[in-house]
């Protein structure tokens, strides 16, 4: 089928009967369950948006001729890359960038994996064919995906095979003629259970060696596969209305522990099996990390625009936009936005065809952006909290405004420079939900660890950075200083 609609997405999730657990209970239908129904509705809205803005969000499939999602497209020119980013931007604008796992994130990954599938052929040509077929299957059926890529957080000082309970982490149990059996736990599936399928990525938090080959796996299975369970954390959607909780009531994606209990995976769904070398190289050599970073940076540009808009609205609402320190804080966020946009522009306009024939953004620009944003996002939300001050605590509910006796009192008490009390509190509730609520706190934590520990990422960035040109620059300057080294002997 071509690009699906919101109703088709919801119908699939309803019929799948995925094994989702939350609060000690199994979820019968996530489309109606209080913890999931609102985010499912928001996801449906994203799929409907594809059809409402078909000129930007759909393209003609190279195999079926159907209209399929633009975010699945394999870019072959810079213009293609920009078209795909414009589709990413449309989805990000619909959520204010607050859904970090909108479908385009993993659409980019399966595209990269499918078009660079030769890497998987190192172990067996079958795995390369599987990767190509899976990309086409996802694109042609508009498959929504969750994913998992890290082992349980037991003892990070040891490799998986050294753990006290070595069978806790997801591992290979058996190879059969028709497929493999896997068992164990993986973390941490965002949107676990409210999507069609799960991609199990190679875990590269710690590079693996041959002794970790039983844990070196990559495959995909439907979310309703027998033995697969999604154990969700507490929902931050508390069932309140959208006026009181404008973000958490719509975009609470959820995160889940994933349990595989002797799950069968047919060979045609396996991409890596017992090969730590390929696992260690998958993201880099397929270009997946580049294309996923392109989606993330595109989303974060929109997210920064959204937060800047809230900040500017708060300044205007209470008449603080003329104070020196307030302007300076606004400037700080504006500089962040323009820097992120510059990284994105450079990444796209310096893009080159990779060895697989895919137009791939300049990773140097994207790598800088993805290392920098986790360090500045907490500052953006801090600025919004500082400027909102006590106004972020004095936020009555919509029901208070509707009350016959106290409604008029708080409408007068909460008024702003150019807003009545109802309008100003609505704005400040948005600022609160973006920063101080459980949802807002999760956003800050999520952005900080989006690609992993920022300190470890920074160390990797430092180690891989081409430092020699800058050291040579200084050495050449010193060599041309005109001074002559004295002929001295150390004693």
Phi, psi and omega in degrees: 000154178283194180309130187274163176265172177299319179297320179293322175300312183294322180295320177298314182296321180295316184285334186295327182056045179301148180278090181247135178235139175208138179060031178078012181228151175276138181273120180284316183215103182295342180286346179238348182291137184304329183280343188235337191299326184285320178288327175299318177297320179293319176298319178300322178298325178295319179291324175294325181300327177304322182276327177293328180238053186300328181296331180260335193246354178234154173215168183277125180299136179288348181249314184265337186081359177283162173277120182236170186294130181300331183285354172271350191295137171276111182285134177244350176223167175298324178299321176298319181298318179292320177301315180296320178295324178296325175292318176303317182296322179299316179293320181295321179296328181293339182241004186065021182074012187271359174249098185289341180242042169300159191303333185296335182300309182275340172300320178295324182291314182292329175298311181297317181296319182288324183275343177248034190294342182303333178303318184289341179289347177304325180272318181192132178305333178303320183293325177294317178298321178300316181296317178297315181294323182291320176303312181295320179299313180296316182295314185285340181245005179050054182287130174270140189232143161249175180206163176216138184218001180236150178280163178305147185275072184265293180217096185291349180280351183237151172290166184298318183291347180266352184295150179302318175248083187291343180268004179292313180288152178305130183209163177283130177260317187202142169258129178240173180297326185260355180165201181234157173248129179236153182211147176127190188246144170226154175239160348226106191278104172287138187062025178301125176092341179255024176231173184284316188218167177239133173263125173261111181272159168298136176276120181240018175302317170236129178301139184262153171246182185299329180292343177262012180305324179298340180263355186270091188224149169214127181198175177220139177219156173300149183290347178259018177299139181301133179092355181263126180230141174250116182253102191275146172289170176305137179282141174265008168267107187267015177078015179275169181282167184290338177290316181285322183230074190294338180256308185294336179281355182233326192238023178283098188286329184080157177221144186222144165286140181246124180251124175253115182249090183050055182279134177270131177238115180295151184304327183291351178253008181258135179247327176221135178218114177057048179218093183294328181297313179293320178303315182297333186256355189302307186296317183287312189281338174274348185080006182301318182297328180289311183290326175291321177296324177299317177296317184294314181295321177300315178296320183288333172299313179295319180298319178292321176300319181295313180293322176298320177299318178297316180300314181294322178295319178296316177305312183291325185297325184243013171067039180251007188285359178256355180281143186300310184293331178290314177300321181297320179291321175298318178299322180301317179289321177299319179295322176299313180300310183294327177293316178298319179296324179293317176302315182295318179298314179297318181300319182283316186278348172257014181296151179219155174292131176275182185291348178267355181089015179260132177289116189242129181300161176292111185289334179303316180292316181291324181295321176297316182294318183285338174279329186277320188299319177300337181276335183257339181301315177302328179290323178298314181290328176297317179300317179297321178294317181299314184288327178287330175049223184293342178297338178278351175260325179274074184231088176301164178272169178297325180299326177298319180291333181278347183290133186298323184273311186268344181306307180298328181295310184286333177296323177284316184295326187264008183298153176248193183299312181233016183234148171281174186298320180300314182292319182291318180293323177301317177296315183289333175292325175296315179298320178295317183291335178279345188229311192257339180289172174302321178298314180295322178293321177296322178300316180295317180294319181298313180293325182296321184253020188307311180256008182123185180300118182300330179291315178295320176299319179295321177297318178296318179300315180298315183295325184271347183293140180282095187270339187302318181303326183281323175292321179294324178303312181291318180297320177298321179298315180294322180293335182263013185288347180091350180279153179245130182294128181291149178273086184237152178244133178292144178257000000 
